[in-house]
């Protein structure tokens, strides 16, 4: 079998470069959104309201217990139908609701990874020295101010290495978005391979691109973990 990596790379590289931009955009926006969702869920889980806790635990378990790909499909296909159905039932209007594929991906990442990150953040908050809270209260701050000024900042700082690992996972999980027609790396490569029959070359190049994106982030996460473990 004769391989043509040079020809495949020359033809595929421009398309993959555009795909990298889409992957980075969805990853960055999705990850920042998941941090917000995770923080909100973590704070809610720390509430003494039992009903709220039960609701949040149930929601988190549902999200963590279903595949990310199924959630993408649900957001992209089912949610618009539900919105249109409720609008028709409640207001008697027929509307055509569509959610862009990339937006569905960002929402899916925000919810899915937010549920996982909420447990990381909650554990980090619980692990913060209780003296931080006592010191804040002694200085005259209320509970909310103590939480956001004295508890959450060190908890998030201690969670940075874990956040880095989840960021790398999210970059790789963007390949699932090909199933809802997002023009990311996998879909572009699959289209190229089906048109040129350079299958081995195309998917090998794709794997290398993911390595180029993932390895630096993995090393950065390890470096941050090492730095944060050093005694201050």
Secondary structure, 3 states (H helix, E strand, C coil): CCCCHHHHHHHHHHHHHHHHHHHHHHHHHHHHHHHHHHHHHHHHHCCCCHHHHHHHHHHHHHHHCCCHHHHHHHHHHHHHHHHHHHHHHHHCCCCCCCCCHHHHHHHHHHHHHHHHHHHHHHHHHHHCCHHHHHHHHHCCCCHHHHHHHHHHHHHHHHCHHHHHHHHHHHHHHHHHHHHHCCCCHHHHHHHHHHHHCCHHHHHHHHHHHHHHHHHHHHHHHHHHHHHHHCCC
